[in-house]
């Protein structure tokens, strides 16, 4: 009987050990995903045929209603461009600028006469 008790004790101890080891498995820790900054690629006007390169002068004549406008004088016509959203940092009357723009299909802001445009790049000449 002593031998049976010893075998039973070893069997029971082994069973308890197996259950304990299986229930205490450590969970794999997966590294938290690193949030990378979204890659924003500014499309240059050369690659996008919808943008037109031009040069003009800043006008503040209608600043109260329209903000800063850009006057572009071409061989055939004079264009008044209304940048939407409004320009910031280019609020000097007569400042010459080079820029690229595309026409927007929106209504003119109230009290403004000109063509609403989106400016892609602008720099002081």
N, C-alpha and C positions, 0 to 999 in steps of 0.2 A: 504494500500500500504506500510505502514511502516513495517508491519509484514513480507510481502513478501521480501522486501529489506533486512531486518535483516536475514531472513532465507537464502536468496541467498548469503549474505555476509559470513555467517557461513559456508555454503556449499562450497563456492569458497575458503575460507581460509583453510578449512579442506583438500580440494583437493590439493591446493598448498603445504600444509604441508606434505601430504602423498607423493607427487612427490619429494619434497625436501629430505625427509627422505630416500626414496628408492634410490635416485640417489647418496646420500652421504654416503652410507654404507662403512665402513672401510674395506679394504681388510685384510683378515687374513694373518698375517705374519707367514710364515712357517720358522722354523729355518733352516739356511743353513746347508746342509749335512756336517758332520764332516768327513774330509778326514783322514781315518785311514791308518797307514803305512801298506803296504802289508806284510802279514806274509810269511816270507821266512823260510822254514824249510830245514836245511841242512841234507841231507840224510847220515846217518852214514854207513860206509862200512859193518858193521855187518848186517844191514838190506838190503843192496843191494849186491847181489851175484856177480855183475860185477866188484866190487872192490876187489883188492888183497892187503893184508897187507904184508909189507916187511920192511926190514931195509937195509941200505947201506951207502956208503960214497959219499960225494960230490966231483966231479972232475971238475977242471977248465982247463983241458988240451986243450979242444976245445972251450974255452969261446968265442973267436972272432966269430966263426961261429954258435955255438950251444947254447951258454950260459952255465949255470951250468948244468952238467949232474950228474946222480946218478948211481953209480956202485954198483950192487947187486951181491954178490957172493953166489951161492947156492951150494948144494952138487954136482950137475951135471953140472952146467954151470955158466958163468959170464955174466950178463946182463948189457948193457949200456942203461939207460932210459933217454930219452930226454923229460923233462917236457914242455908241451905246455899249456898255456902260460908260459914263462920263470919264473923261481923261483926268488923271490926277498927276500932279507934278509938272504939267505943261500949261501953266496958267499965266503966261507972259504974252501980252499983246505983241503980235508981229514976229514971234519966235519961229524960225524956219525949222521944219522937221521933215525927216524922211520916214516913210512908214509903208506898211502893206495893209490892205483892207479888203473886206468883202461886203457886198450890199446885203442889207437885211430886209426881209419882207414883213415889215411892221409899220404901223402908222407913225407919222411924225409926232414927237412930243408936242403938246399943246403950245401954240405960239411960236413954233419953230418952222422955218422954211428951209428945206435942204433935204439931203439924202441920208437916212439912218444907215450907219455902217458899223461893222465890228473891226476893231484894230487888232492885228496880230502882233506886229512889232512896230515900235516907234522909237526914234532916237533924234536927238538934237543934231542939226546940221552944223 
